[in-house]
């Protein structure tokens, strides 16, 4: 059966319209993809205050730890920038603050505090405005990312202190004497703790040898002798308690805790 001329014309028009709709839809799809790509390409970057220059001269003993944490600050910024690039257009008006800038600030606070603590072990602890140094802002989309955080630090020259003559002193601790007869049930525990006292002295001597010339005049007392005395008090108390579980508890072993310097 042959179609009439008018029917043929209607089929031709319908075919043209269908092709036009398909092409238009494809065009819209390409445009939408292009818009999305444009949004991704215009992702902002984070801008954070430099920290290295605020630390001052870093003691040699803390240098490696400081440089590790400065490198970690760079890693945190790079991670935040990747998150900004892959989440462009996501979330509500507070998404960037809550999901990216806020967690970044918390990570930076922890890293900066670790650096201050590391310096404070062997030199005066730096007085840093941690919250200000930790807070980051956004650069506009398309703006170049700021220069990375410097990871090299200026090392402080050795300061006069214990052992500044070049010969490291050693600690001189009193021998634990006058213990009562140790019950058999407590003998192993008491022996372990007496050996621990020797280990603590050896650790203190190693610290003295590796920190010659570091810190100020109170460095040895604050960083070595003081902590050693605290450890010895705890160990001597454990010896008293171990004996006291099975016999009369000895008292006053803390008198053997303080140590001094020899040489």
C-alpha positions as a printed Julia matrix, in Angstrom:
263×3 Matrix{Float64}:
  0.0     0.0     0.0
  1.46    3.36   -0.99
  1.47    6.31    1.39
 -0.18    9.54    0.27
  2.03   12.55   -0.39
  0.79   14.31    2.78
  1.59   11.26    4.93
  5.09   11.09    3.49
  5.6    14.76    4.27
  4.53   14.22    7.91
  7.01   11.38    8.37
  9.81   13.51    6.92
  9.04   16.4     9.28
  8.9    14.04   12.26
 12.26   12.6    11.33
 13.86   16.03   11.09
 12.43   17.04   14.48
 13.72   13.83   16.11
 17.21   14.39   14.78
 17.15   18.01   15.96
 16.04   16.98   19.44
 18.78   14.36   19.64
 21.43   16.86   18.54
 20.13   19.47   20.95
 20.2    16.98   23.82
 23.73   15.99   22.99
 24.7    19.64   22.85
 23.18   20.25   26.26
 25.02   17.23   27.66
 28.33   18.54   26.33
 27.61   21.99   27.71
 26.71   20.6    31.14
 29.9    18.56   31.22
 31.84   21.64   30.19
 30.25   23.72   32.93
 31.11   21.06   35.51
 34.68   20.91   34.3
 34.87   24.69   34.44
 33.67   24.63   38.04
 36.31   22.03   38.9
 39.01   24.03   37.17
 38.11   27.11   39.18
 38.51   25.38   42.56
 40.11   27.67   45.18
 43.2    26.73   47.15
 44.03   27.17   50.82
 46.41   29.83   52.05
 48.04   29.19   55.44
 50.5    31.28   57.51
 54.14   30.21   57.34
 55.32   28.58   60.55
 59.04   27.9    60.1
 60.05   31.55   60.45
 58.18   31.85   63.76
 60.11   29.07   65.49
 63.4    30.93   65.81
 66.65   29.02   66.11
 65.94   25.34   66.68
 68.15   23.21   68.97
 70.08   20.58   67.04
 68.43   17.83   69.1
 64.97   18.93   67.89
 65.81   19.69   64.27
 64.76   16.36   62.74
 61.41   16.37   64.56
 60.74   19.99   63.6
 61.47   19.37   59.93
 59.2    16.3    59.91
 56.33   18.35   61.3
 56.92   21.22   58.87
 56.77   18.72   56.01
 53.54   17.4    57.49
 52.05   20.9    57.32
 52.72   20.86   53.57
 51.1    17.46   53.25
 48.02   18.67   55.09
 47.7    21.68   52.76
 48.08   19.48   49.67
 45.36   17.15   50.96
 43.04   20.1    51.59
 43.64   21.43   48.06
 42.85   18.02   46.56
 39.64   17.91   48.57
 38.69   21.38   47.34
 39.32   20.36   43.73
 37.29   17.15   43.91
 34.37   18.57   45.9
 33.72   21.79   43.94
 30.01   22.53   44.03
 29.24   20.02   46.79
 27.55   20.68   50.1
 25.93   23.82   51.45
 27.33   27.26   52.19
 29.36   25.98   55.17
 30.72   22.84   53.51
 34.25   24.17   52.92
 34.56   25.53   56.46
 33.18   22.44   58.19
 34.64   19.71   55.99
 37.99   21.18   54.89
 39.21   24.35   56.63
 38.08   23.33   60.12
 39.76   19.87   60.11
 42.85   21.42   58.51
 43.11   23.95   61.36
 42.85   21.15   63.96
 45.64   19.16   62.28
 47.84   22.25   62.12
 47.26   23.04   65.81
 48.46   19.54   66.72
 51.56   19.77   64.5
 52.53   23.25   65.73
 52.11   22.19   69.36
 54.33   19.17   68.73
 57.03   21.47   67.38
 56.84   23.81   70.36
 57.1    20.83   72.7
 60.08   19.4    70.81
 61.96   22.69   71.11
 60.98   23.07   74.76
 62.68   19.81   75.7
 66.14   21.3    75.19
 65.62   25.09   75.0
 63.07   27.73   76.02
 59.71   26.79   74.52
 58.72   29.27   71.79
 55.75   31.51   72.55
 53.65   30.9    69.42
 50.21   32.23   68.55
 49.1    28.71   67.65
 45.51   29.54   66.73
 46.59   32.32   64.37
 49.26   30.17   62.72
 46.82   27.27   62.35
 43.99   29.21   60.69
 43.91   29.05   56.87
 41.8    30.95   54.34
 40.81   30.42   50.7
 42.46   31.88   47.63
 40.0    32.75   44.88
 39.34   30.16   42.19
 42.11   30.16   39.62
 44.56   32.03   41.88
 47.98   30.4    42.07
 48.62   28.31   45.18
 50.96   29.97   47.69
 54.52   28.77   48.07
 54.89   25.62   50.17
 55.9    25.78   53.82
 59.66   25.92   54.29
 60.92   22.73   55.91
 64.53   23.78   56.59
 65.14   25.5    59.92
 67.92   27.54   61.44
 69.83   25.54   64.03
 70.69   27.2    67.32
 74.38   27.31   68.25
 75.32   25.25   71.3
 74.76   27.12   74.55
 76.89   27.02   77.63
 75.59   24.34   79.92
 76.36   21.0    81.39
 79.38   19.45   79.83
 80.29   22.56   77.83
 83.95   21.69   78.29
 83.35   18.77   75.93
 83.51   15.98   78.53
 80.05   14.68   79.41
 79.42   14.15   83.12
 77.66   11.06   84.44
 74.97   10.67   87.06
 75.82    9.59   90.57
 72.93    7.85   92.33
 72.99    6.29   95.8
 72.94    2.52   95.99
 69.76    1.08   97.46
 70.75   -0.43  100.79
 69.16   -1.53  104.03
 66.42   -3.61  102.43
 64.88   -6.22  104.71
 64.99   -9.87  103.77
 62.93  -10.11  100.6
 60.15  -12.73  100.68
 60.51  -15.43   98.03
 57.19  -14.42   96.45
 58.5   -10.86   95.87
 62.05  -11.7    94.87
 61.55  -11.61   91.07
 59.63   -8.32   91.14
 62.18   -6.68   93.43
 65.05   -7.9    91.25
 63.37   -6.52   88.11
 62.93   -3.11   89.71
 66.49   -2.99   91.03
 67.67   -3.76   87.47
 65.37   -1.02   86.2
 67.16    1.49   88.44
 70.4     0.6    86.62
 68.67    0.97   83.23
 67.4     4.43   84.19
 70.92    5.52   85.14
 72.29    4.23   81.83
 69.6     6.13   79.9
 70.39    9.33   81.8
 74.1     8.95   81.04
 73.36    8.48   77.34
 71.24   11.63   77.38
 74.05   13.55   79.08
 76.53   12.36   76.46
 74.32   13.3    73.48
 73.22   16.69   74.82
 76.56   18.24   75.72
 76.34   22.0    75.25
 72.57   22.08   74.81
 70.09   24.1    76.78
 70.6    26.74   79.43
 72.08   26.51   82.9
 69.12   24.5    84.24
 68.91   22.06   81.35
 70.52   19.09   83.11
 68.36   19.53   86.22
 65.09   20.02   84.31
 65.6    17.58   81.45
 67.7    14.78   82.98
 68.16   14.74   86.76
 64.58   15.76   87.59
 62.91   13.15   85.35
 65.42   10.52   86.58
 64.49   11.22   90.19
 60.77   10.87   89.37
 61.4     7.49   87.71
 63.47    6.3    90.65
 60.77    7.32   93.16
 58.18    5.27   91.21
 60.51    2.26   91.0
 61.47    2.4    94.69
 57.77    2.61   95.61
 57.11   -0.52   93.58
 59.87   -2.31   95.53
 58.27   -1.26   98.84
 54.85   -2.43   97.67
 56.16   -5.79   96.38
 57.78   -6.57   99.73
 54.81   -5.25  101.68
 52.44   -7.76  100.08
 54.19  -10.62  101.88
 56.1    -9.02  104.8
 56.54   -5.77  106.69
 56.63   -2.98  104.13
 59.9    -1.02  104.15
 59.44    2.75  104.33
 61.5     5.67  103.14
 63.21    4.16  100.1
 62.55    7.47   98.32
 65.68    8.76  100.04
 67.67    6.87   97.4
 65.91    8.65   94.5
 67.86   11.95   94.13
 70.98   11.78   91.97
 73.75   14.29   91.3
 76.4    14.78   88.62
 79.8    13.19   88.71
 82.61   14.97   86.83
